[in-house]
Each structure stands twice: as structure tokens, then as C-alpha cells.
Amino acid sequence: MAVNDRTASSRQLAARWSTVAGVLMSVSSIRRRLLHRGLRERVPLYRIHLTANHRRLRESRFNLWEHDDRIRVRRYAGERCLPLCVVKRHSGLTSGVMQDNARPHVAKTVRDFCSAQHMQLLPWSAYSPDMSPIEHVWDLVGRHLVRDPRLAASKDELLLRIQTIWNSLPQADNQNLFDSVPRHIAALIAVWGGCTKY
């Protein structure tokens, strides 16, 4: 039961077991038996849902989103990217503007502006992977910002903090990110546009 429905809670599994087998089992017994078999309760991997067409085209979008710690997935070690263990997410609205031609991110006014400026945009799938190392660098900058307990008093102060963090990042880290791009691309191709650990 737990292998077929990875998001079922111990309470739900106990109820199903008593219905199917006619034997009452406590929630703690269910947990112990699952742990004994190596099926641990873990935070699921969140990814935007990929249709068969996205996977066929090897065009998918990978974002690391914050989770609310309410859903758990029972899985064995090494099953993190297994489709049964991935919780689908909607991209939702964002507060910023990204010009990658993804429908959720491009407003009509931006398209109109680009057209008026005779800007030629490359065709871009709505769920294409962002394999650029710059995304990881921005993630590092964001992590440094979160560690600072002081709140920025103004937009200028925030910009100054970002620039200071940016300039303090070791060049070796940037080089490592750059050198990892072929591995990221190979992993993406290997799963035909599916989820990767990157």
C-alpha cells in the first residue's frame, strides 16, 4: 500500500490495512514496519508538472521551490527522482519579470515593448530547463542575504548588500558551476527532459 501511494500518511495506511485485512494496526506499528523495510518518510521533491510532450522535446523547467513541510513521501534511498515520489507544483504568479518567453512570466506590455523596439526573441518553451550557472550564483547570493539578520532599510542598501555578496563570492565556486554544466546537460538528456538532481 505504501509503495503504491507514496503520499499516504501512517494514519491513512492503518485505516486502509484494517479495511483490507480486517486487522487493526496502530499508526506507530505501521511506521515501525515501514522503517524496518527501509521506507522512510521524507520531504518530497517539488517540480513543475511535465507533460509527455515536454519530456519528448526534452524541454522542461526546473525550479527549487520552498515547501510547507506538510506533505511527506515514503521512498527508498535513491528514489528521489522517481515520478511516484515527486509532488507536482504549479508555477503560479511571480513578483518579478523574467524575459525567457515563458507564458506565465511575459506580460503583454513586455511583449508590446519588445515588439516596438524590434527585439527578436528566441522561441522558448514554457517549461524549458534553465541550465545557466547564473541561476546557482543568484541562489548563493540569496542564501547569503537570508543569513544576514539585519533588514535592509532601503532599496539602495539592499542593492549594496547584493553587490557586496556578489563581489565576495570565490571565483573557484563560479568556475566549479561553469565546469558542471556538461554534467547537468548530460543528466537532462539521460532522463529525456524529466527531473534531475540538479
C-alpha positions in Angstrom: 0.0 0.0 0.0 2.7 2.5 1.0 4.7 1.7 -2.2 1.7 2.3 -4.4 0.6 5.5 -2.7 3.8 7.3 -1.6 2.0 10.3 0.0 -0.3 8.3 2.2 0.1 9.1 5.9 0.6 6.4 8.5 -2.9 7.1 9.8 -4.3 6.6 6.3 -2.3 3.4 5.8 -3.5 2.0 9.2 -7.1 2.7 8.1 -6.7 1.0 4.8 -5.0 -2.0 6.3 -7.8 -2.5 8.8 -10.3 -2.3 5.9 -8.4 -4.7 3.6 -7.1 -7.2 6.1 -9.7 -6.9 8.8 -6.9 -6.5 11.4 -6.4 -3.3 13.5 -2.9 -1.9 13.4 -1.7 1.2 15.3 -0.1 4.1 13.5 3.2 3.5 15.3 3.2 -0.1 14.2 2.7 1.0 10.6 5.6 3.4 10.9 7.9 0.8 12.5 7.2 -1.8 9.8 7.8 0.7 7.0 11.1 1.8 8.6 12.2 -1.8 9.1 11.7 -2.2 5.3 13.7 0.9 4.5 10.7 3.0 3.5 11.4 6.3 5.3 9.2 9.4 5.5 10.9 12.2 3.7 10.2 15.6 2.2 9.2 15.2 -1.5 11.0 16.7 -4.4 8.8 19.5 -5.8 8.9 20.1 -9.6 6.6 21.7 -12.1 4.5 19.0 -13.8 6.0 17.8 -17.1 3.6 16.5 -19.8 4.7 13.7 -22.1 5.2 16.4 -24.8 7.6 18.4 -22.6 9.6 15.2 -22.0 9.6 14.2 -25.6 11.0 17.6 -26.6 13.5 17.5 -23.7 12.2 20.9 -22.7 11.3 21.2 -19.1 11.6 23.7 -16.4 13.4 23.1 -13.1 12.9 25.3 -10.1 13.7 24.7 -6.5 10.7 25.9 -4.5 10.1 26.2 -0.8 7.9 23.6 0.6 5.5 23.9 3.5 6.6 20.7 5.3 3.0 19.3 5.2 3.4 16.5 2.7 5.8 13.6 3.1 6.7 10.9 0.6 7.7 7.4 1.6 10.6 6.2 -0.6 13.7 4.0 -0.5 17.1 5.5 -0.8 17.9 6.6 -4.3 14.3 7.1 -5.4 14.1 10.8 -5.1 13.5 11.5 -8.8 11.1 8.6 -9.2 7.8 10.0 -10.6 5.9 8.4 -7.8 8.0 10.4 -5.3 7.7 13.8 -7.0 4.9 16.2 -5.9 3.7 18.3 -8.9 3.7 22.1 -8.4 2.1 24.9 -10.3 4.3 27.7 -11.3 1.9 30.4 -10.0 2.5 34.1 -10.3 5.8 35.7 -9.5 6.6 39.2 -8.3 9.4 39.7 -10.8 9.6 39.7 -14.6 11.7 37.1 -16.4 12.1 37.5 -20.1 12.6 34.0 -21.3 9.4 34.0 -23.3 7.6 31.6 -20.8 3.9 32.4 -20.9 3.5 32.8 -17.1 6.3 35.3 -17.0 5.8 37.5 -20.0 3.2 40.2 -19.7 1.5 41.7 -22.7 3.1 45.1 -22.0 6.6 43.4 -22.2 5.8 41.8 -25.5 4.5 45.1 -26.8 7.6 46.9 -25.7 9.9 44.2 -27.3 7.9 44.4 -30.5 8.1 48.3 -30.5 11.8 48.1 -30.0 12.1 45.5 -32.8 13.6 43.0 -30.4 13.8 39.5 -31.8 13.0 36.8 -29.2 14.2 33.3 -29.5 11.5 30.6 -29.4 11.4 29.2 -25.9 9.3 26.5 -24.4 7.2 27.4 -21.3 8.8 24.6 -19.4 12.4 24.7 -20.7 15.2 24.0 -18.3 17.3 26.9 -17.1 20.7 25.3 -17.3 22.6 28.6 -16.9 25.1 28.6 -14.0 24.0 32.2 -13.1 20.8 30.7 -11.5 23.0 28.9 -9.0 25.1 32.1 -8.4 21.9 34.0 -7.7 20.8 31.2 -5.3 24.1 31.6 -3.4 23.6 35.4 -3.2 20.1 34.8 -1.9 21.3 32.4 0.8 23.9 34.9 2.0 21.2 37.6 2.2 18.9 35.3 4.2 21.7 34.7 6.7 22.0 38.4 7.5 19.6 39.1 10.4 19.6 42.9 9.6 16.8 44.1 7.4 17.8 46.5 4.6 16.5 50.0 5.4 16.2 51.0 1.7 16.3 49.6 -1.8 19.8 51.2 -2.2 21.1 49.4 0.9 19.7 46.1 -0.4 21.4 46.6 -3.7 24.7 47.5 -2.0 24.4 44.2 0.1 23.8 42.2 -3.1 26.8 43.8 -4.8 29.0 43.2 -1.8 28.0 39.5 -1.6 28.4 39.1 -5.4 31.9 40.5 -5.3 32.9 38.3 -2.3 31.9 35.0 -3.9 35.0 33.0 -4.6 35.9 32.7 -8.3 36.6 29.0 -7.7 32.9 28.4 -6.9 31.9 30.2 -10.2 34.4 28.0 -12.1 33.0 24.9 -10.5 29.5 25.9 -11.5 30.7 26.5 -15.1 32.5 23.2 -15.2 29.4 21.4 -14.0 27.2 22.5 -17.0 28.1 19.4 -19.2 27.1 17.1 -16.3 23.8 19.0 -15.9 23.1 18.7 -19.7 24.0 15.0 -19.8 21.7 14.3 -16.8 18.8 16.2 -18.5 19.3 14.3 -21.8 19.5 11.0 -19.9 16.1 11.5 -18.4 14.6 12.9 -21.6 13.7 16.2 -20.0 12.5 14.7 -16.8 13.6 15.6 -13.3 17.3 15.6 -12.4 19.1 16.1 -9.1 20.3 19.5 -10.4 
